[in-house]
């Protein structure tokens, strides 16, 4: 389970990069685009660490995708006042169930 911490850091860095990218989209200042690219690069370094420490491609990629999606939706709704549909909410709930099933052994 030494891969979980790098995976969580990956998700947090990816969310930070997404915020920087959204800031670039809103403000159109290239600094924000460059900062987003640096954050994406750092995030992927933690993906490599997670894989090296035993995440496994299938389990790690699914967990990363679902956790990133959940965090991105929360950030979008809370900070950018984006709307989600009921179908999207159901998808998030299914994602949470998927995480539980992946860790069920």
Buried (B, 14 or more C-beta within 10 A) or exposed (E): EEBBEBBBBBBBBBBBBBBBBBBBEEEEEEEBBEBBBEBBEBBBEBBEBBBEBEBEEEBBBBBBEBBBBBBBBEBBEEEEEEEEEEEEEEBBEEBEEBBEEBEEE
